[in-house]
């Protein structure tokens, strides 16, 4: 089956990337407001320091931050480089999602998924929480999009969500029973349920493998170079998000390579 790019031309993924930049601005809203319990609808975009409304001309993704040199036009306060970074990463991810998509349902699911993972990673890195408004909504969206033709089947989506959430919950409870303290929160459980709703059972396994390896490597490096301990708490949602995005793009190829090792 031909991809959307082959059907619509090379300009189409560029448009997808530009839309991704715009959605990246909304991802920034989620990252800033959800952990603080604020509405993501109102008030409109404003400076985090002085509260001044941001003009339309100053709210162009990526370019406005560069034009204003990372400062508020009104008060001159520095605006974190996280804002253009998230916009840029989201735009790039949407471009690659479009390049691999063979049908519109596949693109819609992939675009939502990578943006949700990006938001969760940024929030967990700063606040070490994974908001239900993203994870539980993501499970619902993943199952709903599986009803559209050309994508994952509803059964695969539901089984993936059940395996992701149920499997990690069992591991978390077992670890707590053995170690005597909590190893991971329910936010991680719900996030892996969301990942399963989009990637299915196979994607869950690849995600957990990649996230565990990445988390272990980072943890060992922090212990070696910063004097941390094995009980040091890491934002596992960051590694789940990275593993999930990698599984989305490369999971099938990794699975085939693994199977090829066994005659």
C-alpha positions in Angstrom: 0.0 0.0 0.0 1.3 3.5 -0.9 1.9 6.1 1.8 0.1 9.4 2.1 3.3 11.1 0.9 3.2 9.1 -2.3 -0.4 10.0 -2.9 -0.3 13.7 -2.0 3.3 14.7 -2.9 6.4 15.8 -1.0 4.8 19.1 0.1 2.3 17.3 2.3 4.7 16.2 5.0 6.0 19.7 5.2 2.4 20.9 5.8 2.1 18.2 8.5 5.2 19.5 10.1 3.9 23.1 10.1 0.7 21.9 11.7 2.8 20.0 14.2 4.5 23.3 15.2 1.1 24.8 15.9 0.0 21.8 18.0 3.3 22.0 19.7 2.2 25.4 21.1 -0.8 23.7 22.6 1.5 20.9 24.0 3.3 23.8 25.8 0.0 24.9 27.3 -0.6 21.4 28.6 2.9 21.2 30.1 2.6 24.6 31.8 -1.1 24.5 33.0 -2.1 20.9 33.8 0.4 20.3 36.6 -0.8 23.6 38.2 -4.5 22.7 37.9 -5.2 25.5 35.5 -7.6 25.5 32.6 -6.1 24.8 29.2 -8.8 26.9 27.5 -8.8 30.2 29.3 -7.2 32.7 29.8 -5.4 33.0 26.5 -1.7 32.8 26.0 0.1 35.1 28.3 3.6 35.8 29.7 4.4 33.4 32.6 6.2 36.3 34.5 4.0 39.4 34.1 0.7 37.9 32.8 0.5 40.2 29.8 -1.5 38.7 27.0 0.7 37.5 24.1 -0.2 39.2 20.8 -1.0 37.2 17.8 2.1 38.4 16.0 4.2 37.2 19.0 2.5 33.8 19.2 3.8 32.3 15.9 5.4 28.9 16.9 9.2 28.8 17.0 9.7 32.0 15.0 8.3 34.5 17.5 10.6 33.2 20.3 13.6 33.6 18.0 12.4 37.1 16.8 12.0 38.3 20.4 15.2 36.6 21.4 13.5 34.5 24.1 12.1 37.5 26.0 8.6 38.9 26.7 7.9 42.0 24.7 6.2 43.7 27.7 8.4 43.0 30.7 11.5 41.6 29.1 11.6 38.5 31.3 13.3 35.5 29.8 11.0 32.8 28.3 12.2 29.3 28.6 13.8 27.6 25.6 11.5 24.7 26.4 8.7 26.4 24.5 10.4 26.5 21.0 12.1 23.1 21.7 8.7 21.4 22.2 7.2 23.1 19.2 10.2 22.0 17.0 10.2 18.4 18.3 6.5 18.1 17.8 6.7 19.5 14.2 9.5 17.1 13.4 7.6 14.1 14.9 4.5 15.0 12.9 6.5 15.1 9.7 7.9 11.6 10.3 4.5 10.3 11.3 3.1 11.6 8.0 6.0 10.0 6.0 5.2 6.6 7.4 1.4 6.8 7.4 -0.4 4.8 4.8 -3.9 6.2 5.5 -5.4 9.2 7.4 -6.5 7.2 10.4 -3.0 6.0 10.9 -1.7 9.6 10.7 -4.3 10.9 13.1 -3.5 8.1 15.6 0.2 8.6 15.3 0.1 12.4 15.5 -2.0 12.3 18.7 0.2 9.6 20.2 3.5 11.3 19.7 2.2 14.7 21.0 0.7 13.0 24.0 4.0 11.3 24.7 5.9 14.5 24.3 3.6 16.3 26.8 3.8 13.5 29.3 7.6 13.4 29.1 8.0 17.2 29.6 5.5 17.2 32.5 7.1 14.2 34.2 10.6 15.6 33.8 9.7 18.8 35.6 6.9 17.7 38.1 7.2 13.9 38.2 3.5 13.5 37.6 1.5 12.1 34.7 -1.9 13.8 34.4 -4.9 11.6 34.0 -6.3 14.2 31.6 -3.7 13.0 29.1 -3.3 9.3 29.9 -6.9 8.4 30.4 -8.0 10.6 27.5 -5.3 8.9 25.5 -6.6 5.4 26.2 -10.1 6.5 25.1 -8.8 8.2 21.9 -6.6 5.2 21.1 -9.5 2.8 21.3 -11.8 5.1 19.5 -9.4 5.6 16.6 -9.0 1.9 16.3 -12.6 1.8 15.1 -11.6 3.6 11.9 -10.5 1.5 8.9 -6.9 1.3 8.0 -5.4 1.2 11.5 -5.1 -1.1 14.5 -8.1 -3.3 15.3 -10.3 -2.5 18.3 -9.4 -5.9 19.8 -5.7 -5.2 19.5 -6.1 -1.8 21.0 -8.2 -3.0 24.0 -5.8 -6.0 24.6 -2.8 -3.6 24.4 -4.3 -1.2 26.9 -5.2 -4.1 29.3 -1.7 -5.6 29.0 0.0 -2.3 29.4 -1.9 -1.1 32.5 -2.5 -4.5 34.0 1.0 -5.9 33.5 2.7 -2.8 34.9 0.3 -2.7 37.8 1.2 -6.3 38.7 4.9 -5.5 38.5 4.5 -2.4 40.7 2.5 -4.2 43.3 5.0 -7.1 43.4 8.0 -4.7 43.7 6.2 -2.9 46.5 5.6 -6.1 48.3 9.2 -7.2 48.0 11.0 -3.9 48.5 8.6 -2.5 51.1 8.2 0.8 49.2 6.6 2.1 46.1 8.6 1.7 42.9 6.4 3.5 40.5 3.1 5.4 40.6 -0.2 4.7 39.1 0.5 7.4 36.5 3.1 5.1 34.9 0.4 2.3 34.8 -2.1 4.5 33.1 0.5 5.8 30.7 1.5 2.3 29.6 -2.2 1.6 29.2 -2.4 4.5 26.8 0.6 3.2 25.0 -1.0 -0.2 24.6 -4.2 1.4 23.2 -2.1 2.8 20.3 0.6 0.2 19.8 -1.0 -3.0 20.9 0.5 -5.8 23.0 3.7 -6.0 20.9 4.3 -2.3 21.2 3.9 -2.5 25.0 6.6 -5.1 25.2 9.1 -3.2 23.0 8.3 0.1 24.9 9.0 -1.5 28.3 12.2 -3.1 27.1 13.5 0.2 25.6 12.4 2.3 28.6 13.9 -0.1 31.1 17.3 -0.2 29.3 17.3 3.6 28.9 16.3 4.2 32.6 18.9 1.7 33.8 21.7 3.4 31.8 20.7 6.9 32.9 20.4 5.7 36.5 23.8 4.1 36.5 25.4 7.2 35.0 23.8 9.4 37.6 25.0 7.1 40.4 28.5 7.1 38.9 28.8 10.9 38.3 26.5 12.6 40.8 26.8 10.3 43.8 23.2 9.2 43.7 21.9 5.9 45.1 19.9 3.0 43.8 16.9 4.3 45.6 17.1 7.6 43.7 13.7 8.2 42.0 13.7 8.9 38.3 10.8 10.2 36.2 10.1 6.8 34.5 7.4 8.5 32.3 10.2 10.2 30.4 11.7 6.8 29.5 8.3 5.3 28.7 7.6 8.2 26.3 10.9 7.9 24.6 10.5 4.1 24.4 7.0 4.4 23.1 7.9 6.9 20.3 10.8 4.6 19.3 8.5 1.6 19.3 6.0 3.5 17.2 8.6 4.2 14.5 10.9 1.1 14.8 9.0 -1.5 16.8 8.0 -3.7 13.9 11.6 -3.7 12.5 13.0 -4.5 16.0 10.5 -7.4 16.4 11.4 -8.8 13.0 15.1 -8.6 13.8 14.6 -10.4 17.1 12.5 -13.2 15.5 15.2 -13.6 12.9 17.7 -14.6 15.6 15.7 -17.7 16.3 15.6 -20.4 13.6 
